Amino acid sequence: MTLVLFYVLLTIFAFLTVLVVSGLHLSNTRGWWIVAGWVALCYGSASVRAGVRTFLFSNYRKPVLREEQKLHPAMEELLRQAGTNRRVRVWIEASGEYNAYATGLHTIAITDGLLAALSPSELRGVLAHELGHLLSGDTIGAAAFSTAGLLPQGVFRIFRIGAGIVRGAFAGMGTLLGGIIVILVLGYGLYRIHLLNAVVPVILFVLFFGILNRIFYFFRLWLMRLAEYRQDAFAFRMGHGEGLVRALAKLAATDEPIVNRYYIVMHSSHPVIHNRIRRLEKMNQTC
């Protein structure tokens, strides 16, 4: 969560720096209000993102009665064991793939293919793992990180538009002199609308976050993999480790798992399933 907060603050402070260097006057009070509002927006986006996701995508639905009869007792038992009064809703994703995940503040989604394949004990193991993500705030941190990334992404898009105009000028005019003329006209237009001073800060902002995002993405994936192990342990402490092991074994059997270490380190948000199974089995042996 500390890394996420640092990234959230870094995005808004860097953006405000671009605005100030570009000539926009901001008082200290207004600047701090903007920072506070941005932090609140990023961390408050967890519930909004979950609602938008379930509303916009048609493959999400409420459980039918036979599914509810499997999910409701399991979820009620887990909430009671966790000692929480949080209201948790479970949505069904229409997919034959085996998948389950937590999102927002109160939502767990599970594919109907996975739900049909799991026994009651396996279902409790999976739901316990996802409940751990909700209770520990993993979903809040993920939403805050994604929302904060929208700011540099927006600046990147503006930069691409400008860069595209410049490239098109040189390609369309066919000569270096023609391209320079177009750039001068573009610069004069930016000067007239008082945006010429923003060109250099925007370029530096893009270069800065182009490098920084790669670094943060690497550490973010590492923290997400640690979170998976942490919630496996949470499910084990609740007494559903064996069920989760059997569920993970079914997940591993449906597709050939990726075990390439480079790919896992650089691109995967989840550890190798067999490593998760081995850790859970070791926990069971030590009890």
C-alpha positions as CSV (number, residue, x, y, z in Angstrom):
1,M,0.0,0.0,0.0
2,T,2.9,2.3,0.7
3,L,4.2,1.9,-2.9
4,V,0.7,2.6,-4.3
5,L,0.4,5.8,-2.2
6,F,3.8,7.0,-3.3
7,Y,2.8,6.4,-7.0
8,V,-0.5,8.3,-6.5
9,L,1.2,11.3,-4.9
10,L,4.0,11.2,-7.5
11,T,1.5,11.4,-10.4
12,I,-0.3,14.4,-9.0
13,F,2.8,16.3,-7.9
14,A,4.4,15.8,-11.2
15,F,1.3,16.9,-13.0
16,L,1.0,20.0,-10.9
17,T,4.6,20.8,-11.5
18,V,3.9,20.7,-15.3
19,L,1.0,23.1,-14.8
20,V,3.0,25.6,-12.7
21,V,6.0,25.5,-15.0
22,S,3.6,26.1,-17.9
23,G,2.5,29.3,-16.3
24,L,-0.6,28.4,-14.3
25,H,-0.6,30.1,-10.9
26,L,-1.8,27.8,-8.1
27,S,-1.9,28.9,-4.5
28,N,-0.6,26.5,-1.8
29,T,-4.1,26.0,-0.4
30,R,-5.6,25.2,-3.8
31,G,-2.7,22.9,-4.6
32,W,-3.1,20.9,-1.5
33,W,-6.8,20.6,-2.0
34,I,-6.1,19.2,-5.5
35,V,-3.7,16.7,-4.0
36,A,-6.1,15.6,-1.3
37,G,-8.9,15.3,-3.9
38,W,-6.8,13.2,-6.2
39,V,-5.8,10.8,-3.4
40,A,-9.5,10.5,-2.4
41,L,-10.5,9.9,-6.0
42,C,-7.9,7.2,-6.5
43,Y,-8.6,5.3,-3.4
44,G,-12.4,5.8,-3.7
45,S,-12.4,4.5,-7.2
46,A,-12.4,0.9,-6.0
47,S,-16.2,0.8,-5.5
48,V,-16.8,2.9,-8.7
49,R,-14.7,0.6,-10.8
50,A,-16.5,-2.5,-9.6
51,G,-19.9,-1.0,-10.3
52,V,-18.9,0.2,-13.8
53,R,-17.4,-3.2,-14.6
54,T,-20.5,-5.2,-13.6
55,F,-22.8,-2.7,-15.3
56,L,-20.9,-2.3,-18.6
57,F,-20.0,-5.9,-19.3
58,S,-22.9,-8.1,-20.2
59,N,-21.2,-11.4,-19.1
60,Y,-21.7,-10.5,-15.5
61,R,-24.9,-11.6,-13.8
62,K,-26.5,-12.4,-10.5
63,P,-26.5,-16.1,-9.4
64,V,-29.5,-18.2,-10.3
65,L,-31.2,-20.1,-7.5
66,R,-29.1,-23.3,-7.8
67,E,-25.9,-21.3,-7.8
68,E,-27.1,-19.2,-4.9
69,Q,-27.8,-22.4,-2.9
70,K,-24.1,-23.2,-3.3
71,L,-22.7,-19.7,-2.8
72,H,-24.8,-18.2,0.0
73,P,-24.1,-20.8,2.7
74,A,-20.4,-20.8,1.9
75,M,-20.1,-17.0,1.9
76,E,-22.1,-16.7,5.2
77,E,-19.8,-19.3,6.8
78,L,-16.7,-17.5,5.7
79,L,-17.9,-14.1,6.9
80,R,-18.8,-15.6,10.2
81,Q,-15.4,-17.2,10.5
82,A,-13.6,-14.0,9.5
83,G,-15.6,-12.1,12.2
84,T,-16.7,-9.4,9.8
85,N,-20.0,-7.8,9.1
86,R,-19.0,-6.6,5.7
87,R,-21.6,-7.2,3.0
88,V,-20.1,-9.3,0.2
89,R,-21.9,-10.0,-3.1
90,V,-20.9,-12.7,-5.5
91,W,-21.4,-12.3,-9.2
92,I,-21.2,-14.9,-11.9
93,E,-19.1,-14.4,-15.0
94,A,-20.4,-16.3,-18.0
95,S,-17.3,-18.1,-19.0
96,G,-16.1,-21.6,-19.4
97,E,-12.7,-20.7,-18.0
98,Y,-11.8,-21.4,-14.5
99,N,-11.3,-18.0,-12.7
100,A,-12.3,-16.1,-9.6
101,Y,-11.3,-12.7,-8.4
102,A,-12.2,-9.9,-5.9
103,T,-13.0,-6.4,-7.1
104,G,-14.1,-3.2,-5.4
105,L,-15.1,-3.2,-1.7
106,H,-17.8,-5.8,-1.6
107,T,-17.6,-7.9,-4.8
108,I,-16.3,-11.4,-5.7
109,A,-16.7,-12.7,-9.2
110,I,-16.5,-16.4,-10.2
111,T,-17.0,-18.0,-13.6
112,D,-19.9,-20.4,-13.9
113,G,-17.4,-22.9,-15.3
114,L,-15.4,-22.9,-12.1
115,L,-18.4,-22.8,-9.9
116,A,-19.8,-25.9,-11.6
117,A,-16.4,-27.7,-11.2
118,L,-15.8,-27.1,-7.5
119,S,-17.0,-29.2,-4.6
120,P,-18.3,-27.3,-1.5
121,S,-15.0,-27.5,0.3
122,E,-13.1,-26.3,-2.8
123,L,-15.5,-23.5,-3.3
124,R,-15.0,-22.3,0.3
125,G,-11.2,-22.4,-0.2
126,V,-11.5,-20.2,-3.3
127,L,-14.0,-17.8,-1.7
128,A,-11.8,-17.5,1.4
129,H,-8.9,-16.5,-0.7
130,E,-10.9,-13.8,-2.5
131,L,-12.4,-12.6,0.7
132,G,-8.9,-12.1,2.0
133,H,-8.3,-9.7,-0.8
134,L,-11.3,-7.7,0.1
135,L,-10.6,-7.6,3.8
136,S,-6.9,-6.7,3.5
137,G,-7.5,-3.9,1.1
138,D,-5.7,-5.4,-1.9
139,T,-8.5,-4.4,-4.2
140,I,-8.4,-0.8,-3.0
141,G,-4.7,-0.6,-3.7
142,A,-5.1,-2.1,-7.1
143,A,-7.9,0.3,-8.0
144,A,-5.9,3.3,-6.7
145,F,-2.8,2.3,-8.7
146,S,-4.9,1.9,-11.9
147,T,-6.7,5.2,-11.5
148,A,-3.5,7.1,-10.7
149,G,-2.1,5.7,-14.0
150,L,-4.8,7.4,-15.9
151,L,-3.2,10.8,-15.4
152,P,0.2,10.0,-17.1
153,Q,-1.8,8.0,-19.7
154,G,-3.8,11.2,-20.5
155,V,-0.7,13.2,-20.9
156,F,0.9,10.5,-23.1
157,R,-2.1,10.7,-25.4
158,I,-1.8,14.5,-25.7
159,F,1.9,14.1,-26.4
160,R,1.2,11.4,-29.1
161,I,-1.2,13.7,-30.8
162,G,1.4,16.5,-31.0
163,A,4.1,14.1,-32.0
164,G,1.9,12.7,-34.7
165,I,1.2,16.2,-36.1
166,V,5.0,16.9,-36.2
167,R,5.7,13.6,-37.9
168,G,2.9,14.1,-40.4
169,A,4.2,17.6,-41.2
170,F,7.6,16.3,-42.2
171,A,6.1,13.4,-44.1
172,G,3.4,15.4,-45.8
173,M,5.5,18.4,-46.8
174,G,8.2,16.2,-48.2
175,T,11.0,18.5,-47.3
176,L,12.8,19.5,-44.1
177,L,11.9,23.2,-44.8
178,G,8.3,22.4,-45.2
179,G,8.2,20.5,-41.9
180,I,10.0,23.3,-40.1
181,I,7.4,25.8,-41.4
182,V,4.5,23.6,-40.1
183,I,6.3,23.4,-36.7
184,L,6.7,27.1,-36.6
185,V,3.0,27.6,-37.4
186,L,2.1,25.1,-34.7
187,G,4.3,26.8,-32.2
188,Y,2.8,30.2,-33.0
189,G,-0.7,28.7,-32.5
190,L,0.4,27.3,-29.1
191,Y,1.9,30.7,-28.2
192,R,-1.4,32.4,-29.1
193,I,-3.4,30.2,-26.7
194,H,-0.6,30.4,-24.0
195,L,0.4,26.8,-24.2
196,L,3.8,27.1,-25.7
197,N,5.4,27.0,-22.2
198,A,3.9,23.6,-21.7
199,V,5.7,21.8,-24.5
200,V,9.0,21.2,-22.7
201,P,7.4,20.2,-19.3
202,V,5.0,17.8,-21.0
203,I,8.0,16.2,-22.9
204,L,9.9,15.8,-19.6
205,F,6.8,14.4,-17.9
206,V,6.4,11.8,-20.6
207,L,10.0,10.8,-20.5
208,F,10.0,10.6,-16.7
209,F,6.9,8.4,-16.4
210,G,7.9,6.4,-19.4
211,I,10.8,5.1,-17.3
212,L,9.1,5.3,-13.9
213,N,6.1,3.3,-15.0
214,R,8.2,0.4,-16.0
215,I,9.9,0.4,-12.6
216,F,6.6,0.7,-10.7
217,Y,5.0,-2.0,-12.9
218,F,7.7,-4.4,-12.0
219,F,7.4,-3.8,-8.2
220,R,3.6,-3.8,-8.5
221,L,3.6,-7.3,-10.0
222,W,5.9,-8.5,-7.3
223,L,3.6,-7.2,-4.6
224,M,0.6,-8.7,-6.3
225,R,2.3,-12.1,-6.3
226,L,3.1,-11.7,-2.6
227,A,-0.6,-10.9,-2.0
228,E,-1.6,-14.2,-3.6
229,Y,0.5,-16.1,-1.2
230,R,-0.7,-14.0,1.7
231,Q,-4.4,-14.7,0.9
232,D,-3.7,-18.4,0.4
233,A,-2.3,-18.3,4.0
234,F,-5.5,-16.5,5.0
235,A,-7.7,-19.2,3.6
236,F,-5.5,-21.8,5.3
237,R,-5.8,-20.1,8.7
238,M,-9.6,-20.1,8.3
239,G,-9.4,-23.9,7.9
240,H,-9.9,-24.1,4.1
241,G,-6.4,-24.8,3.0
242,E,-7.1,-28.4,1.8
243,G,-10.1,-27.2,-0.3
244,L,-8.0,-24.4,-1.8
245,V,-5.2,-26.9,-2.7
246,R,-7.7,-29.1,-4.6
247,A,-9.2,-26.1,-6.3
248,L,-5.8,-24.9,-7.4
249,A,-5.0,-28.4,-8.7
250,K,-8.1,-28.3,-10.9
251,L,-7.0,-24.8,-12.2
252,A,-3.6,-26.2,-13.0
253,A,-5.1,-29.2,-14.9
254,T,-7.3,-27.0,-17.2
255,D,-4.3,-25.4,-18.9
256,E,-0.6,-25.8,-19.1
257,P,0.7,-23.4,-16.4
258,I,3.4,-20.8,-17.2
259,V,6.5,-21.7,-15.3
260,N,9.1,-19.5,-17.2
261,R,10.7,-17.5,-14.5
262,Y,11.5,-14.5,-16.6
263,Y,7.8,-14.3,-17.7
264,I,6.6,-14.7,-14.2
265,V,8.9,-12.0,-12.8
266,M,8.3,-9.5,-15.6
267,H,4.7,-10.0,-16.7
268,S,2.6,-12.2,-14.3
269,S,0.5,-10.9,-11.4
270,H,0.1,-14.5,-10.0
271,P,2.8,-17.0,-8.9
272,V,3.1,-20.4,-10.4
273,I,0.1,-22.4,-9.2
274,H,2.2,-25.4,-8.2
275,N,4.3,-23.1,-6.0
276,R,1.1,-22.0,-4.3
277,I,0.1,-25.6,-3.8
278,R,3.5,-26.5,-2.4
279,R,3.3,-23.7,0.2
280,L,-0.1,-24.7,1.3
281,E,0.9,-28.3,1.6
282,K,3.9,-27.3,3.8
283,M,1.6,-25.2,6.0
284,N,-0.6,-28.3,6.4
285,Q,2.4,-30.5,7.3
286,T,3.6,-28.1,10.1
287,C,0.2,-28.1,11.8
